[in-house]
Amino acid sequence: MDQLPTLQQLEYLESGFEVSKILAHAGFSMEKPAFSITWGQIAEEIAHTLADHGLPPDRFEEDFLIDLVQGIQKVLQNDDVLFWRNCIRAYTSDQPILRALMNSQNEDDDEGSLTEQYENAIRLGDDEAYWPDGGASADLFDEL
């Protein structure tokens, strides 16, 4: 035996029909998508993800990037497209080739974290403000 629709479901149906009718009269086609993502936007998100990890696109073969885009297309068909940017970034970052390159870059860094922070501060021109001065009472070179 089929369940009878609830009063709320009937209200949704009636309200949806009325809204659809108004939009159709205004020229909106109910069959056309209201939301779309261009290939350019997908390319931009892939590029941002690669740049965030310091990986230029020319380090990858064209076939890899094409396979990546085809995988993203499948992800966007299955996932919530309202979070399409996050889906693209997550899918791109999870690729084994990218993970291997990201790990190899981290292993090449033989400097400590303080050296890295100091170099970043110098690039920003903020090296004096970044490293606090101990002041006269904390002079490390005071004679004992």
C-alpha positions as CSV (number, residue, x, y, z in Angstrom):
1,M,0.0,0.0,0.0
2,D,1.4,3.4,-1.0
3,Q,1.8,6.0,1.6
4,L,-0.4,9.0,1.2
5,P,1.5,12.3,0.7
6,T,1.7,14.5,3.7
7,L,0.1,17.9,3.8
8,Q,3.6,19.5,3.6
9,Q,4.5,17.5,0.5
10,L,1.3,18.6,-1.2
11,E,2.1,22.2,-0.3
12,Y,5.6,21.8,-1.8
13,L,4.1,20.4,-5.0
14,E,1.5,23.1,-5.4
15,S,4.0,25.9,-4.5
16,G,6.6,24.4,-6.9
17,F,4.0,24.3,-9.7
18,E,3.1,27.9,-9.2
19,V,6.7,29.1,-9.1
20,S,7.5,27.1,-12.2
21,K,4.5,28.6,-14.0
22,I,5.6,32.1,-13.1
23,L,9.2,31.5,-14.3
24,A,8.0,29.8,-17.5
25,H,5.9,32.9,-18.3
26,A,8.9,35.1,-17.7
27,G,10.9,33.2,-20.2
28,F,12.9,30.8,-18.1
29,S,13.1,27.3,-19.5
30,M,12.6,24.6,-16.9
31,E,14.8,22.2,-18.8
32,K,17.9,24.4,-19.0
33,P,20.5,24.3,-16.2
34,A,20.6,27.3,-13.8
35,F,24.1,26.7,-12.8
36,S,27.2,25.8,-14.9
37,I,30.9,25.6,-14.5
38,T,33.2,26.4,-17.4
39,W,36.3,24.5,-18.4
40,G,38.2,27.7,-17.8
41,Q,37.0,27.8,-14.2
42,I,38.1,24.2,-13.8
43,A,41.5,25.0,-15.3
44,E,41.9,28.0,-13.0
45,E,41.2,25.9,-9.9
46,I,43.7,23.2,-11.0
47,A,46.3,25.9,-11.6
48,H,45.7,27.5,-8.2
49,T,46.0,24.1,-6.5
50,L,49.3,23.4,-8.4
51,A,50.6,26.9,-7.6
52,D,49.7,26.5,-3.9
53,H,52.0,23.5,-3.8
54,G,54.7,25.2,-5.8
55,L,54.2,22.9,-8.8
56,P,54.2,24.5,-12.3
57,P,51.9,22.8,-14.8
58,D,54.8,22.1,-17.2
59,R,56.1,19.5,-14.8
60,F,53.2,17.2,-15.8
61,E,52.5,15.4,-19.1
62,E,49.4,16.6,-21.0
63,D,47.9,13.1,-20.6
64,F,48.0,13.5,-16.8
65,L,46.2,16.9,-16.9
66,I,43.6,15.6,-19.3
67,D,43.0,12.5,-17.1
68,L,42.8,14.8,-14.1
69,V,40.1,16.9,-15.8
70,Q,38.1,13.9,-16.8
71,G,38.2,12.6,-13.2
72,I,37.1,16.1,-12.0
73,Q,34.2,15.9,-14.4
74,K,33.1,12.6,-12.9
75,V,33.5,14.0,-9.3
76,L,31.3,17.1,-10.2
77,Q,28.6,14.8,-11.6
78,N,28.5,12.9,-8.3
79,D,29.2,15.4,-5.6
80,D,27.5,18.6,-4.4
81,V,28.4,21.1,-7.2
82,L,27.8,24.0,-4.9
83,F,31.2,23.2,-3.4
84,W,32.8,22.7,-6.8
85,R,36.0,24.6,-6.0
86,N,36.6,22.5,-2.9
87,C,35.9,19.3,-4.9
88,I,38.4,20.2,-7.6
89,R,41.1,21.2,-5.1
90,A,40.6,18.0,-3.0
91,Y,40.6,15.7,-6.1
92,T,43.7,17.4,-7.6
93,S,45.6,17.3,-4.3
94,D,44.8,13.6,-3.8
95,Q,46.4,12.5,-7.0
96,P,49.3,10.2,-6.3
97,I,51.6,12.0,-8.8
98,L,51.0,15.3,-7.1
99,R,51.4,13.8,-3.6
100,A,54.8,12.3,-4.7
101,L,56.0,15.6,-6.0
102,M,54.8,17.5,-2.9
103,N,56.5,15.0,-0.6
104,S,59.8,15.1,-2.6
105,Q,59.8,18.9,-2.4
106,N,59.4,18.7,1.4
107,E,62.2,16.2,1.7
108,D,64.6,18.5,-0.2
109,D,64.2,21.2,2.4
110,D,67.2,20.6,4.7
111,E,66.8,23.9,6.5
112,G,65.0,24.2,9.8
113,S,61.6,25.9,10.3
114,L,63.2,29.0,11.8
115,T,65.4,29.5,8.8
116,E,62.3,29.2,6.5
117,Q,60.4,31.7,8.7
118,Y,63.3,34.1,8.6
119,E,63.6,33.9,4.8
120,N,59.9,34.5,4.4
121,A,60.2,37.6,6.7
122,I,63.1,38.9,4.7
123,R,61.1,38.6,1.4
124,L,58.4,40.6,3.0
125,G,60.8,43.2,4.2
126,D,59.8,42.6,7.8
127,D,62.9,40.9,9.1
128,E,63.3,43.4,12.0
129,A,59.7,43.3,13.1
130,Y,59.6,39.5,12.8
131,W,62.5,38.9,15.2
132,P,61.8,40.6,18.5
133,D,64.6,42.5,20.1
134,G,65.4,41.3,23.6
135,G,66.0,44.9,24.8
136,A,68.8,46.2,27.0
137,S,67.9,44.0,29.9
138,A,68.1,40.8,27.8
139,D,71.4,41.5,26.0
140,L,72.8,38.2,25.1
141,F,76.3,39.6,24.9
142,D,76.6,41.1,28.3
143,E,79.7,40.3,30.1
144,L,79.2,38.3,33.2
